[in-house]
Amino acid sequence: MPKIHFLNVKDGDCNIIEHSSGHVTVIDVCNAAPVDLVQEMVRRMLGGPPAPARRTLSGDFGQKDFPVNPIEYLKERNLKDVFRFILTHPDMDHMDGIKAFFKEFPPTNFWDTDNTEIKEFGNGSNGGFNEEDWNFYVSLRNSESDPKRLVLYSGATGQFYNRAADGSVGGDGLSILAPTPELVDDANESQDFNDCSYVLLYRTGNPKQHRILFGGDSHDATWEHILKNHAAAVTDVDLLIAPHHGRSSGRSYDFLDTVNPALTLFGNADSDHMSYGAFSSRSLPIITNNQAGCILIDAELNPMSVYVTNEAYAKKVNAHTFASSSHPGYFYWGQVERK
């Protein structure tokens, strides 16, 4: 039953993994503030955004304007427990609504980094994010009580995340590729926390093991480490969750020559901030939240199947699309296949 949910959450990140073990992993959260019930009722009555036929595959499908709330999303799918919550790094667009989320879904385990980030609020600073979320995170960072806080580094092994209960290899198939203690130290010194971000490789454990790579907000120093120490693990992956939501961010994308993903998922940002050229020049296919809405990858199948919440986009891509009875609210987009 392994599934990956790539949620449309404004300009931030929220990914959900349903593991074969029954565990649920949530990686980052955004747009999880308590729902305005009146606004939610109006949104549901409207049935989502229109997508005129004149829009092309590369055009603006407008899904960014209709984000989902991760709390409501989990409830609607009857996902009641979160086994681990992973905060890739301490940026507000990765913890927007974390206080409300932890209230509804208190995780058993909380993965964090030993960052020293300090944020100031007021006068419109920090992008209008909620100071309560930051203060709640700091309380988690300083806590030694529930949830169990883990600070893990590249190559770490442990029960449940990549070891079974008896210590054998397996567990939930999560490998930590980054950060290293040195990357975290450098981030704390420079106060640029992208290179203290977790980068995770999820192996599904199927007979044909799929590999899904979660890039966090990793930057160049992180990828230098990964390619030096984990090149075989990340060569020709099946799916890449693009670093930094797919933004160009003044970075090198040479790592794509090794990673060579069969499919890459981008978050939301203005088109002139996206790294489209790095992918198109290598003929690497991408899907964006703004095109697709939310994206669901059914990784139990081989090849993996892709579903999206924007029916108009699904029909543009695949004339044989259909509403999924197994994944309510989603429409069949196609399969993850290497060309």
N, C-alpha and C positions, 0 to 999 in steps of 0.2 A: 503493500500500500504506500510506498514512498511517494510523497507529493511535495512540490515546492510552490508556494504562493508568493508572487511578487506583486505587492499591493501598490495601487495608485494613491499616494498619500502626499499630494502637493509636491513641494520641492525636496522632500526628505526621503528616508528609507524605512521600509518595514518588510521583512521577509519571514515567512513561516515555513518550517519543515515539519511534515508529518512523517515520522520514522516508522519503519516496519515493526519496531518494538512497541509501538503505541505511544512513545514519547513525542512531545511537541516541543520544538525549539523555535523561539522567536529571536530574530536578529534585528536589533534596533526597532525603534517605534517613532512614528510621526503622525500628526493629526489625530491623536488619541484623546484630546480634551473631551470632557463630557458633552454629549450630543444635545443640541437645541432641538427639542422634540417637535416644535412647530416647523423649523426649517427642514428637519428630516421628513416630516409628513409631506411637505410641499415637494421635496426632491423625489420622493417615491411616487407621488401623484403625477409628476411630470415624466417619470419613467426614464430619466437620464437625458443626456444631451443629444440633440439632433446631429446627424452626420450626412450632409447633403452628398448626393452622388457625384457632384463635380469635384469633390476632394480626391486627390490622388494618393497613392500609397505613401509618398514622401511628404504629403501635405499635412495641414493642421486639422486633426480630427477632434480637437477641443476637449479631450477627456481630462486634461489637467483641471478643468473647471468643475469637475464632478468627482472629487476624491472620496475615498471610503474612510470610515473610522475603524481602526483595527479591533477595538473592543467589540463593536457591533458586528464586525465581520466574523470574528471567532464565535460569537454567540449564535449568529445565524447558521453556522455550520456545526453547531453542537460540539465545539471543541472547548471543553470545560476546564482543562488543566494545562498549565505550561510547566514543563519539566525544567527547562533552562531558558534564561533570557541572556542574550549576549549583546552587550553594548560595545560596538566596535571601537569607538573612541568618543571623547567628550565634546562633540559638537551638538548644538541644540536641535538641529534638524534630524538628529538620530535619537533624541530623547524627548521629543515634543509630546507631552501628555503622559510621561512615564509615571507620574504619581497616580493618575487615574487608572492607568493600565495595571500597575502593581496592586492597586486596591481590588480591582475586578479579577485579576489573574495572578495572584502572588506566586512567583516561580519558586521551585525547590532550590534551584541553583542560579547564581548570578555571576556571569563572567564580566570582568572589568579589567582595566589597565591601571598600572601604578603611575598615573599622570598627576601632575601638580597644577592643572589648569585652574585659574581663578577667573570668574566672569563678573563683570559689572553690569548692572541693569539701571534703567532709567533714561529719560530723554530719547526714547526710541532706539536705544542701543540693543544689540543682540536680536535684531530682526523682528522685534515684537513678540518674541517667545516669552513664556511664562516663567518668572523668577522662581515661583514655587516648584516648578519641575527641576530647576537647577539646584535649589536648596535640598530637595528630596534626594536627588542624585548624590550630592555631597554627603548626606547622612548615610546613604548606602556605601559610599566609598570609605567612610570612616567606621563602618559598623563591623562588629565581629559576631553578630547574631544573625537571625534569619533575615533574608535567605542566605544560604551558604555562598559566600563570596569567593570566587576563584580568580586568581591572576595567573594566566597560563602563557607560556612562551613557545616559540617555534620548536617543534619536535616533541612536545609534551605528550605523555601517554597517561591514561587513567581510566578507571572503571566507569563504564557506561558511555562516555563520549567516544572512545575508540578501543575499549577493552570490554569484553563480556564480564559477567559477574564472577566467572571462574578465572579471570585474568587472561583468557585467550583473545587473540586479535579479533576485532569486530565491533561490538557495541553498536553505537549509533552512527558509526562511520565518519566521525568528524576528526580531521587532522588539522592541527594548527601550523600554518606555514609562517606566520608572522603575528606579532612583533618578536624581536629579540630584546633582551635587557639593554643592549647598546642602543637600539633604535628608540626605546622609551627614554633612556637617559638623554639622547640627543634631542628628542622632541621636548623634553622638559627644559632643556637648556635654551633651545631656540624659541620655545613657546609656539611652535608650529606642530600641531598634534596629528596631522595626517599620517605621518610615518610612525606613529605608535599604534596605528589601527590594526585590529585583527584582520588577517586574511585566512580564510578557511576553505578547505577542500572537503566536500561531502561525497563519499562513495556510497552508492545506494545499496550495495550488497546483492544485487540481482545476479542471476547466472552470467549475464553480460553486465558487468559492473559499470554503471554510469558514473561520470565524475562531473560534479557541479562546483564551480569555483566562485566564492563570494569575495569580492575585492575590497569591501569597506571603502575607506577614503584613501587607500594606500597611494604613496607617491614613489618617486624614482628610487630612493634609497631602499625602500622595502622590496621593490622588484629586483634590484641588484642582489639582495640577499636571497630571494626566492630562486632566481635563476642559477645562482651559484650552488645552492644547497638542496633544492627540490625540483630541479629541471625535469626529471623523468616523470614526476607526479603530475606536473602541470602541462605536459606536452600533449597537444591535440585534445583538449578537454571537450566534453559534450556541450556544456553550457557555462557561460561566464556572466555573472552579475557584475556589470561594468564598475570599475573603481570610480569613486566620486560621481556616481549617478550617470557616468558617460560624459561628464564635462571635460573639456580640453585641459584647463587648469595649468597651462604652461608647462606641461609634462612631456616626457618621452613615452611613446607607445611602441617602442621597439620590442617590448616583451610579447606583443601579439604575434611576432614571427615564431615564437616557441609555443605559446599558449594556443594559438590557432583555433579558436572556439568554433564549433559547428553552429552555434547560435549565441548571441549576446543580447542581454536585456538592459535597456537604458531607462533611467528615471526621467523626471521632468526638469526642464530648464529651457531658457530661451534658445532657439535654434542656433544663434550665432555663438553660443557658449559650448555647444556640443562638439564632440570629436568625431563627427561623421567621416571626415576625410581619412583618418587613420584606419577606419574599418573598410570604407569603400575602396580605398587604394589596394587593399588586400583581399577584396571580394568576400568580406566577412559579413553575413547577414545579421541584422539587428531588428529588434522590436522595441518601441518606446511606450511608456505609460500613456503619453499623450495620444498615441495612435490606438492602443489596445485597451485602455483602462487597466483593470487588474489582469494579471497573467497567471495561469495555473499550468504547471508542468506535471503531467502524470508520468512519473519515473518508474512505475512498475512495468510499463510496456517497453518493448524494444522493436523499433525505435521509440523514444519518448514522444508522447502526444502533447500538443500545446492547445490550450483553450484561452479565450479572451472574453472580457465582458462586453466589449463593443461589437455588436453584431454587424454593423455596417463595415467595420474594418475587416472582420472575418470574411465577409462576403466578397470584399475587394480582393482578398488574397486567394480565396478558395471557393469556387462555385459550388462545391459539394459540402459546404458547412452545414452544421445542424446544431440545434439546442441540445445540450448534454443533459441526459437524465441522471447521470452519475454525479455531475457537478452543476447543481442548479445555479442559474444566473450566468452560466458560461456558454460560449459557442466555440465549436471546433474550428481551429485555425490551420492545423497541419501537424507535421512531425518534425522532430529534430534529426536531420540527416545531413551528413557531410557531402558536399558537392565535389 
